[in-house]
């Protein structure tokens, strides 16, 4: 089921709810979610440059990358 169909079902179910506390709880969740979507994450230019430098190194020498399975073996968990 796609997201639009799921939203339509939820909207229809919500229309049948009469519990004020539940309605307020759902409204709080929606307000929180909408606030999160509106937040813009600022990435400092120095961090952006660092990532771009790493991409350049990989493009210049792709053999320097490790396979994830091999890399996991070197980590201490």
C-alpha positions as CSV (number, residue, x, y, z in Angstrom):
1,X,0.0,0.0,0.0
2,X,1.4,3.4,-1.0
3,X,1.8,6.3,1.4
4,X,-1.1,8.3,-0.1
5,X,-3.5,5.3,0.5
6,X,-2.2,4.9,4.1
7,X,-2.8,8.6,4.7
8,X,-6.3,8.4,3.3
9,X,-7.1,5.5,5.6
10,X,-5.7,7.3,8.7
11,X,-7.7,10.5,7.8
12,X,-10.9,8.4,7.6
13,X,-10.2,6.7,10.9
14,X,-9.4,10.1,12.6
15,X,-12.7,11.5,11.5
16,X,-14.4,8.9,13.6
17,X,-12.4,9.6,16.8
18,X,-14.2,11.6,19.5
19,X,-11.7,11.2,22.4
20,X,-10.4,14.7,23.1
21,X,-7.2,13.4,24.7
22,X,-6.4,11.2,21.7
23,X,-7.1,14.0,19.3
24,X,-4.8,16.3,21.3
25,X,-2.1,13.7,21.3
26,X,-2.3,13.2,17.6
27,X,-2.3,16.9,17.0
28,X,0.9,17.2,19.2
29,X,2.6,14.4,17.1
30,X,1.6,16.2,13.9
31,X,2.9,19.5,15.1
32,X,6.1,17.9,16.2
33,X,6.5,16.2,12.8
34,X,5.8,19.3,10.8
35,X,8.3,21.3,12.9
36,X,10.9,18.6,12.2
37,X,10.3,18.8,8.4
38,X,10.6,22.6,8.5
39,X,14.0,22.5,10.3
40,X,16.9,23.1,8.0
41,X,20.1,21.6,9.0
42,X,23.1,23.9,8.4
43,X,26.2,22.1,7.5
44,X,29.3,24.2,8.1
45,X,31.4,25.0,5.0
46,X,34.5,23.4,6.5
47,X,32.6,20.1,6.9
48,X,31.2,20.3,3.3
49,X,34.8,20.9,2.1
50,X,36.1,17.9,4.1
51,X,33.5,15.6,2.5
52,X,34.3,17.0,-1.0
53,X,38.0,16.4,-0.4
54,X,37.3,12.8,0.6
55,X,35.2,12.2,-2.5
56,X,38.0,13.6,-4.6
57,X,40.5,11.2,-3.0
58,X,38.2,8.3,-3.7
59,X,37.6,9.3,-7.3
60,X,41.4,9.6,-7.8
61,X,42.1,6.2,-6.1
62,X,39.0,4.0,-5.8
63,X,41.2,1.1,-4.6
64,X,41.7,2.9,-1.3
65,X,38.2,1.9,-0.2
66,X,37.6,-1.2,1.9
67,X,34.8,-3.6,1.5
68,X,32.3,-3.1,4.3
69,X,32.6,-6.7,5.5
70,X,36.4,-6.4,5.6
71,X,36.2,-3.1,7.4
72,X,33.8,-4.5,10.1
73,X,36.3,-7.2,10.9
74,X,38.9,-4.5,11.8
75,X,36.5,-2.7,14.2
76,X,36.4,-3.5,17.9
77,X,32.8,-4.0,18.9
